[in-house]
Amino acid sequence: MTQMMKAVQLHEFGGPEVLHYQDIPRPIAEAGEVLVRVHAASINPPDLYLRDGYRALPPVWQPSPVFPLILGTDISGEVAAIGDEVAGFNVGDAVYAMVRFPQDLMKGSGAYAEYVRVPAHELALKPQGIDHVQAAGAPMSLLTAWQFLIDPGHDEPNPFQSFQHEPVPLDGKTILVNGAGGGVGHLAVQIAKWKGAHVIAVASGKHEALLGNLGADEFIDYTKASAETVAQDIDLVIDAVGGRHMARFLSVIKRGGSLFLVNPLGFTGHTAAASRGISVSSAQVRSSGRQLAQAGHLLDNGIIRVVVDSTYPLADASAAHQRASRGSIQGKIVLNNL
């Protein structure tokens, strides 16, 4: 008899209302995979883009998936079964992962469900010092900040540029984080501070107290003053927001400094950057159990922490996406499936 589970499925592209909580067959772990009972899953921007059909992309880049599909990449849960050719995990282990990203970018990685198959090399033991909700909020945002600032962790071709992304030394440098209140931004602030940087956080005023508690040395409320009119002599800007105006940060970066773009689409300042001696770089975040294990020690010891904006039951994924669409998110939105 086929075992069943609950999952949030997408049968067509559209708004949050196209997410449906349904019964479907439970997956089976294949060779090299682990079946995880999902206790929590977090929402990331690619989930929203895929739900909407990536309409902002050129038509040639837009997905042609086979429906139904299950959104989501970030999970924390418990090992339920282990496939062949897997070592290092046992049934009952608490684990977390970013599942099949970016290889399943356009078809959904299956995290919005009670169970998900995870390649063993993408999985890490959950830090014991945090709960499943916090752990589920970590993977994509944490790996993005880690791979931009500490170690790319792979030599796969970079889809955004012809050269590999390379982090820069942070100790003693002045780092500006734009979008510091969001998922990637609040972790980038903490990682930069851990590595010895002087950190300037840019966000709306509601985030000021939190970011101060997370270690930011200075705060710029962008609703009151544009960062480029306040900051100066910056060694590195990491822009976790994107949009049409990313080039504005070039005016505050030192000659020889760097601009890191989490979402580089639409950046038009390469010529201006070159004339100022500023390197511009981006990277595609990739799943890595090894890096989650490394960064997990920082979560375990409280050196960095995941801020949770809000939680919703898995059955209310549509409401969680509505919350995400309203913006001004502080940290991460998490689907709780405990």
FIPA-340870 format. One record per residue (C-alpha): x, y negated, z negated; residue number from 1. Coordinates in steps of 0.5 Angstrom, whole numbers, plus 500, padded with zeros to 3 digits. Layout:
FIPA-340870
<pt c1="X" c2="Y" c3="Z" resi="NUM"/>
...
END
This chain:
FIPA-340870
<pt c1="500" c2="500" c3="500" resi="1"/>
<pt c1="503" c2="493" c3="502" resi="2"/>
<pt c1="504" c2="489" c3="496" resi="3"/>
<pt c1="502" c2="482" c3="497" resi="4"/>
<pt c1="504" c2="475" c3="494" resi="5"/>
<pt c1="501" c2="468" c3="494" resi="6"/>
<pt c1="505" c2="463" c3="499" resi="7"/>
<pt c1="503" c2="456" c3="501" resi="8"/>
<pt c1="503" c2="457" c3="509" resi="9"/>
<pt c1="503" c2="452" c3="515" resi="10"/>
<pt c1="498" c2="454" c3="521" resi="11"/>
<pt c1="499" c2="447" c3="524" resi="12"/>
<pt c1="503" c2="441" c3="524" resi="13"/>
<pt c1="500" c2="435" c3="520" resi="14"/>
<pt c1="499" c2="431" c3="514" resi="15"/>
<pt c1="499" c2="434" c3="507" resi="16"/>
<pt c1="492" c2="437" c3="508" resi="17"/>
<pt c1="495" c2="442" c3="513" resi="18"/>
<pt c1="498" c2="446" c3="507" resi="19"/>
<pt c1="494" c2="452" c3="505" resi="20"/>
<pt c1="495" c2="457" c3="499" resi="21"/>
<pt c1="494" c2="464" c3="501" resi="22"/>
<pt c1="495" c2="471" c3="500" resi="23"/>
<pt c1="500" c2="474" c3="505" resi="24"/>
<pt c1="505" c2="481" c3="505" resi="25"/>
<pt c1="511" c2="480" c3="500" resi="26"/>
<pt c1="517" c2="480" c3="503" resi="27"/>
<pt c1="522" c2="486" c3="503" resi="28"/>
<pt c1="530" c2="485" c3="502" resi="29"/>
<pt c1="534" c2="487" c3="508" resi="30"/>
<pt c1="541" c2="489" c3="508" resi="31"/>
<pt c1="545" c2="483" c3="505" resi="32"/>
<pt c1="539" c2="480" c3="502" resi="33"/>
<pt c1="536" c2="479" c3="495" resi="34"/>
<pt c1="529" c2="479" c3="493" resi="35"/>
<pt c1="527" c2="473" c3="488" resi="36"/>
<pt c1="521" c2="472" c3="484" resi="37"/>
<pt c1="520" c2="464" c3="485" resi="38"/>
<pt c1="519" c2="461" c3="478" resi="39"/>
<pt c1="520" c2="454" c3="481" resi="40"/>
<pt c1="521" c2="451" c3="488" resi="41"/>
<pt c1="523" c2="443" c3="490" resi="42"/>
<pt c1="521" c2="439" c3="495" resi="43"/>
<pt c1="526" c2="436" c3="500" resi="44"/>
<pt c1="525" c2="431" c3="506" resi="45"/>
<pt c1="526" c2="436" c3="511" resi="46"/>
<pt c1="520" c2="440" c3="508" resi="47"/>
<pt c1="516" c2="433" c3="510" resi="48"/>
<pt c1="519" c2="433" c3="517" resi="49"/>
<pt c1="518" c2="440" c3="519" resi="50"/>
<pt c1="511" c2="439" c3="516" resi="51"/>
<pt c1="510" c2="433" c3="521" resi="52"/>
<pt c1="513" c2="437" c3="527" resi="53"/>
<pt c1="519" c2="432" c3="526" resi="54"/>
<pt c1="515" c2="427" c3="531" resi="55"/>
<pt c1="521" c2="422" c3="529" resi="56"/>
<pt c1="526" c2="426" c3="533" resi="57"/>
<pt c1="526" c2="426" c3="541" resi="58"/>
<pt c1="521" c2="431" c3="544" resi="59"/>
<pt c1="527" c2="436" c3="546" resi="60"/>
<pt c1="529" c2="437" c3="539" resi="61"/>
<pt c1="522" c2="438" c3="536" resi="62"/>
<pt c1="521" c2="445" c3="534" resi="63"/>
<pt c1="517" c2="450" c3="537" resi="64"/>
<pt c1="515" c2="455" c3="531" resi="65"/>
<pt c1="511" c2="461" c3="531" resi="66"/>
<pt c1="506" c2="459" c3="526" resi="67"/>
<pt c1="504" c2="461" c3="520" resi="68"/>
<pt c1="511" c2="459" c3="517" resi="69"/>
<pt c1="513" c2="457" c3="510" resi="70"/>
<pt c1="516" c2="451" c3="508" resi="71"/>
<pt c1="522" c2="450" c3="503" resi="72"/>
<pt c1="529" c2="451" c3="501" resi="73"/>
<pt c1="530" c2="450" c3="494" resi="74"/>
<pt c1="529" c2="456" c3="489" resi="75"/>
<pt c1="530" c2="458" c3="482" resi="76"/>
<pt c1="528" c2="465" c3="480" resi="77"/>
<pt c1="529" c2="472" c3="478" resi="78"/>
<pt c1="532" c2="477" c3="482" resi="79"/>
<pt c1="526" c2="482" c3="483" resi="80"/>
<pt c1="530" c2="487" c3="488" resi="81"/>
<pt c1="537" c2="488" c3="491" resi="82"/>
<pt c1="538" c2="490" c3="499" resi="83"/>
<pt c1="543" c2="494" c3="501" resi="84"/>
<pt c1="551" c2="492" c3="501" resi="85"/>
<pt c1="550" c2="487" c3="496" resi="86"/>
<pt c1="554" c2="486" c3="490" resi="87"/>
<pt c1="555" c2="481" c3="484" resi="88"/>
<pt c1="547" c2="481" c3="482" resi="89"/>
<pt c1="542" c2="485" c3="478" resi="90"/>
<pt c1="535" c2="486" c3="478" resi="91"/>
<pt c1="533" c2="481" c3="472" resi="92"/>
<pt c1="538" c2="476" c3="473" resi="93"/>
<pt c1="536" c2="468" c3="473" resi="94"/>
<pt c1="539" c2="465" c3="480" resi="95"/>
<pt c1="538" c2="459" c3="484" resi="96"/>
<pt c1="539" c2="458" c3="492" resi="97"/>
<pt c1="538" c2="453" c3="498" resi="98"/>
<pt c1="535" c2="458" c3="503" resi="99"/>
<pt c1="538" c2="459" c3="510" resi="100"/>
<pt c1="539" c2="452" c3="511" resi="101"/>
<pt c1="540" c2="449" c3="516" resi="102"/>
<pt c1="539" c2="455" c3="520" resi="103"/>
<pt c1="532" c2="456" c3="519" resi="104"/>
<pt c1="531" c2="448" c3="519" resi="105"/>
<pt c1="526" c2="448" c3="524" resi="106"/>
<pt c1="522" c2="454" c3="522" resi="107"/>
<pt c1="521" c2="454" c3="515" resi="108"/>
<pt c1="526" c2="458" c3="510" resi="109"/>
<pt c1="520" c2="461" c3="505" resi="110"/>
<pt c1="521" c2="458" c3="499" resi="111"/>
<pt c1="514" c2="455" c3="497" resi="112"/>
<pt c1="512" c2="462" c3="495" resi="113"/>
<pt c1="512" c2="467" c3="489" resi="114"/>
<pt c1="517" c2="471" c3="493" resi="115"/>
<pt c1="523" c2="470" c3="498" resi="116"/>
<pt c1="528" c2="474" c3="501" resi="117"/>
<pt c1="535" c2="470" c3="500" resi="118"/>
<pt c1="542" c2="472" c3="503" resi="119"/>
<pt c1="546" c2="474" c3="497" resi="120"/>
<pt c1="552" c2="469" c3="499" resi="121"/>
<pt c1="547" c2="463" c3="499" resi="122"/>
<pt c1="545" c2="465" c3="491" resi="123"/>
<pt c1="548" c2="463" c3="485" resi="124"/>
<pt c1="547" c2="465" c3="478" resi="125"/>
<pt c1="542" c2="459" c3="475" resi="126"/>
<pt c1="546" c2="455" c3="470" resi="127"/>
<pt c1="544" c2="457" c3="463" resi="128"/>
<pt c1="543" c2="450" c3="460" resi="129"/>
<pt c1="538" c2="448" c3="464" resi="130"/>
<pt c1="531" c2="451" c3="466" resi="131"/>
<pt c1="528" c2="454" c3="472" resi="132"/>
<pt c1="524" c2="447" c3="474" resi="133"/>
<pt c1="531" c2="443" c3="473" resi="134"/>
<pt c1="535" c2="448" c3="477" resi="135"/>
<pt c1="530" c2="448" c3="483" resi="136"/>
<pt c1="531" c2="441" c3="483" resi="137"/>
<pt c1="538" c2="442" c3="484" resi="138"/>
<pt c1="540" c2="446" c3="491" resi="139"/>
<pt c1="540" c2="441" c3="497" resi="140"/>
<pt c1="541" c2="435" c3="493" resi="141"/>
<pt c1="547" c2="437" c3="489" resi="142"/>
<pt c1="550" c2="441" c3="495" resi="143"/>
<pt c1="549" c2="435" c3="499" resi="144"/>
<pt c1="552" c2="430" c3="494" resi="145"/>
<pt c1="558" c2="436" c3="493" resi="146"/>
<pt c1="559" c2="437" c3="501" resi="147"/>
<pt c1="560" c2="429" c3="502" resi="148"/>
<pt c1="564" c2="427" c3="496" resi="149"/>
<pt c1="568" c2="434" c3="494" resi="150"/>
<pt c1="568" c2="439" c3="499" resi="151"/>
<pt c1="565" c2="441" c3="505" resi="152"/>
<pt c1="566" c2="448" c3="504" resi="153"/>
<pt c1="566" c2="450" c3="511" resi="154"/>
<pt c1="568" c2="449" c3="518" resi="155"/>
<pt c1="562" c2="450" c3="522" resi="156"/>
<pt c1="561" c2="444" c3="528" resi="157"/>
<pt c1="558" c2="438" c3="525" resi="158"/>
<pt c1="552" c2="436" c3="529" resi="159"/>
<pt c1="553" c2="429" c3="528" resi="160"/>
<pt c1="560" c2="427" c3="530" resi="161"/>
<pt c1="565" c2="430" c3="534" resi="162"/>
<pt c1="570" c2="431" c3="528" resi="163"/>
<pt c1="569" c2="434" c3="521" resi="164"/>
<pt c1="567" c2="430" c3="515" resi="165"/>
<pt c1="572" c2="429" c3="510" resi="166"/>
<pt c1="571" c2="427" c3="503" resi="167"/>
<pt c1="576" c2="421" c3="500" resi="168"/>
<pt c1="579" c2="420" c3="493" resi="169"/>
<pt c1="574" c2="418" c3="488" resi="170"/>
<pt c1="579" c2="417" c3="482" resi="171"/>
<pt c1="579" c2="409" c3="481" resi="172"/>
<pt c1="575" c2="407" c3="487" resi="173"/>
<pt c1="569" c2="403" c3="487" resi="174"/>
<pt c1="563" c2="407" c3="490" resi="175"/>
<pt c1="556" c2="404" c3="492" resi="176"/>
<pt c1="551" c2="409" c3="492" resi="177"/>
<pt c1="545" c2="406" c3="496" resi="178"/>
<pt c1="538" c2="410" c3="494" resi="179"/>
<pt c1="541" c2="412" c3="487" resi="180"/>
<pt c1="534" c2="413" c3="484" resi="181"/>
<pt c1="533" c2="419" c3="489" resi="182"/>
<pt c1="535" c2="426" c3="489" resi="183"/>
<pt c1="541" c2="426" c3="493" resi="184"/>
<pt c1="543" c2="419" c3="490" resi="185"/>
<pt c1="542" c2="420" c3="483" resi="186"/>
<pt c1="547" c2="426" c3="483" resi="187"/>
<pt c1="552" c2="422" c3="487" resi="188"/>
<pt c1="552" c2="417" c3="482" resi="189"/>
<pt c1="554" c2="423" c3="477" resi="190"/>
<pt c1="559" c2="426" c3="481" resi="191"/>
<pt c1="562" c2="420" c3="483" resi="192"/>
<pt c1="563" c2="418" c3="476" resi="193"/>
<pt c1="565" c2="425" c3="474" resi="194"/>
<pt c1="571" c2="424" c3="479" resi="195"/>
<pt c1="573" c2="417" c3="476" resi="196"/>
<pt c1="570" c2="412" c3="480" resi="197"/>
<pt c1="567" c2="406" c3="478" resi="198"/>
<pt c1="560" c2="406" c3="481" resi="199"/>
<pt c1="555" c2="401" c3="483" resi="200"/>
<pt c1="548" c2="404" c3="484" resi="201"/>
<pt c1="543" c2="401" c3="488" resi="202"/>
<pt c1="535" c2="402" c3="487" resi="203"/>
<pt c1="529" c2="399" c3="485" resi="204"/>
<pt c1="528" c2="396" c3="478" resi="205"/>
<pt c1="524" c2="402" c3="475" resi="206"/>
<pt c1="531" c2="406" c3="476" resi="207"/>
<pt c1="535" c2="401" c3="472" resi="208"/>
<pt c1="535" c2="404" c3="465" resi="209"/>
<pt c1="536" c2="412" c3="468" resi="210"/>
<pt c1="542" c2="410" c3="472" resi="211"/>
<pt c1="545" c2="407" c3="467" resi="212"/>
<pt c1="544" c2="413" c3="462" resi="213"/>
<pt c1="547" c2="417" c3="468" resi="214"/>
<pt c1="553" c2="413" c3="468" resi="215"/>
<pt c1="552" c2="408" c3="473" resi="216"/>
<pt c1="557" c2="402" c3="472" resi="217"/>
<pt c1="553" c2="397" c3="475" resi="218"/>
<pt c1="546" c2="396" c3="478" resi="219"/>
<pt c1="543" c2="392" c3="484" resi="220"/>
<pt c1="536" c2="392" c3="484" resi="221"/>
<pt c1="534" c2="391" c3="492" resi="222"/>
<pt c1="528" c2="388" c3="491" resi="223"/>
<pt c1="531" c2="382" c3="488" resi="224"/>
<pt c1="537" c2="382" c3="492" resi="225"/>
<pt c1="540" c2="385" c3="498" resi="226"/>
<pt c1="546" c2="390" c3="496" resi="227"/>
<pt c1="551" c2="387" c3="502" resi="228"/>
<pt c1="550" c2="380" c3="499" resi="229"/>
<pt c1="552" c2="382" c3="492" resi="230"/>
<pt c1="557" c2="387" c3="492" resi="231"/>
<pt c1="564" c2="386" c3="495" resi="232"/>
<pt c1="571" c2="390" c3="496" resi="233"/>
<pt c1="567" c2="397" c3="496" resi="234"/>
<pt c1="572" c2="403" c3="497" resi="235"/>
<pt c1="566" c2="407" c3="499" resi="236"/>
<pt c1="559" c2="407" c3="501" resi="237"/>
<pt c1="554" c2="413" c3="501" resi="238"/>
<pt c1="548" c2="411" c3="504" resi="239"/>
<pt c1="542" c2="416" c3="502" resi="240"/>
<pt c1="537" c2="412" c3="505" resi="241"/>
<pt c1="538" c2="411" c3="512" resi="242"/>
<pt c1="534" c2="407" c3="517" resi="243"/>
<pt c1="536" c2="402" c3="522" resi="244"/>
<pt c1="540" c2="397" c3="518" resi="245"/>
<pt c1="545" c2="402" c3="515" resi="246"/>
<pt c1="551" c2="398" c3="519" resi="247"/>
<pt c1="549" c2="392" c3="514" resi="248"/>
<pt c1="554" c2="395" c3="509" resi="249"/>
<pt c1="560" c2="394" c3="513" resi="250"/>
<pt c1="561" c2="387" c3="511" resi="251"/>
<pt c1="562" c2="389" c3="503" resi="252"/>
<pt c1="567" c2="395" c3="505" resi="253"/>
<pt c1="574" c2="394" c3="504" resi="254"/>
<pt c1="579" c2="395" c3="510" resi="255"/>
<pt c1="581" c2="402" c3="510" resi="256"/>
<pt c1="574" c2="404" c3="506" resi="257"/>
<pt c1="569" c2="409" c3="508" resi="258"/>
<pt c1="561" c2="409" c3="510" resi="259"/>
<pt c1="558" c2="416" c3="509" resi="260"/>
<pt c1="551" c2="417" c3="512" resi="261"/>
<pt c1="547" c2="422" c3="509" resi="262"/>
<pt c1="542" c2="421" c3="515" resi="263"/>
<pt c1="546" c2="418" c3="520" resi="264"/>
<pt c1="540" c2="418" c3="526" resi="265"/>
<pt c1="540" c2="410" c3="528" resi="266"/>
<pt c1="546" c2="408" c3="526" resi="267"/>
<pt c1="549" c2="403" c3="531" resi="268"/>
<pt c1="555" c2="400" c3="528" resi="269"/>
<pt c1="561" c2="404" c3="530" resi="270"/>
<pt c1="564" c2="399" c3="534" resi="271"/>
<pt c1="564" c2="394" c3="528" resi="272"/>
<pt c1="566" c2="399" c3="523" resi="273"/>
<pt c1="572" c2="401" c3="528" resi="274"/>
<pt c1="574" c2="393" c3="528" resi="275"/>
<pt c1="574" c2="393" c3="521" resi="276"/>
<pt c1="578" c2="399" c3="520" resi="277"/>
<pt c1="572" c2="403" c3="516" resi="278"/>
<pt c1="571" c2="410" c3="517" resi="279"/>
<pt c1="564" c2="412" c3="518" resi="280"/>
<pt c1="562" c2="420" c3="517" resi="281"/>
<pt c1="556" c2="424" c3="516" resi="282"/>
<pt c1="555" c2="432" c3="515" resi="283"/>
<pt c1="550" c2="437" c3="515" resi="284"/>
<pt c1="549" c2="440" c3="508" resi="285"/>
<pt c1="549" c2="448" c3="509" resi="286"/>
<pt c1="547" c2="453" c3="504" resi="287"/>
<pt c1="553" c2="456" c3="499" resi="288"/>
<pt c1="552" c2="460" c3="493" resi="289"/>
<pt c1="560" c2="459" c3="492" resi="290"/>
<pt c1="559" c2="452" c3="491" resi="291"/>
<pt c1="552" c2="452" c3="487" resi="292"/>
<pt c1="556" c2="456" c3="482" resi="293"/>
<pt c1="562" c2="451" c3="482" resi="294"/>
<pt c1="557" c2="445" c3="481" resi="295"/>
<pt c1="553" c2="449" c3="476" resi="296"/>
<pt c1="558" c2="449" c3="471" resi="297"/>
<pt c1="557" c2="441" c3="471" resi="298"/>
<pt c1="550" c2="443" c3="470" resi="299"/>
<pt c1="551" c2="448" c3="465" resi="300"/>
<pt c1="555" c2="443" c3="461" resi="301"/>
<pt c1="551" c2="437" c3="461" resi="302"/>
<pt c1="556" c2="433" c3="465" resi="303"/>
<pt c1="551" c2="432" c3="471" resi="304"/>
<pt c1="543" c2="433" c3="470" resi="305"/>
<pt c1="537" c2="434" c3="475" resi="306"/>
<pt c1="532" c2="428" c3="474" resi="307"/>
<pt c1="525" c2="431" c3="475" resi="308"/>
<pt c1="520" c2="426" c3="478" resi="309"/>
<pt c1="514" c2="430" c3="477" resi="310"/>
<pt c1="512" c2="438" c3="477" resi="311"/>
<pt c1="506" c2="441" c3="481" resi="312"/>
<pt c1="503" c2="448" c3="481" resi="313"/>
<pt c1="505" c2="452" c3="487" resi="314"/>
<pt c1="497" c2="452" c3="489" resi="315"/>
<pt c1="498" c2="444" c3="489" resi="316"/>
<pt c1="503" c2="443" c3="494" resi="317"/>
<pt c1="499" c2="439" c3="498" resi="318"/>
<pt c1="498" c2="434" c3="492" resi="319"/>
<pt c1="506" c2="434" c3="491" resi="320"/>
<pt c1="507" c2="432" c3="499" resi="321"/>
<pt c1="502" c2="427" c3="498" resi="322"/>
<pt c1="506" c2="424" c3="492" resi="323"/>
<pt c1="513" c2="425" c3="496" resi="324"/>
<pt c1="509" c2="421" c3="502" resi="325"/>
<pt c1="508" c2="415" c3="497" resi="326"/>
<pt c1="516" c2="414" c3="496" resi="327"/>
<pt c1="519" c2="411" c3="490" resi="328"/>
<pt c1="521" c2="418" c3="487" resi="329"/>
<pt c1="526" c2="418" c3="481" resi="330"/>
<pt c1="530" c2="425" c3="482" resi="331"/>
<pt c1="526" c2="431" c3="485" resi="332"/>
<pt c1="519" c2="433" c3="486" resi="333"/>
<pt c1="518" c2="441" c3="484" resi="334"/>
<pt c1="513" c2="446" c3="485" resi="335"/>
<pt c1="512" c2="450" c3="478" resi="336"/>
<pt c1="511" c2="457" c3="479" resi="337"/>
<pt c1="512" c2="460" c3="472" resi="338"/>
END
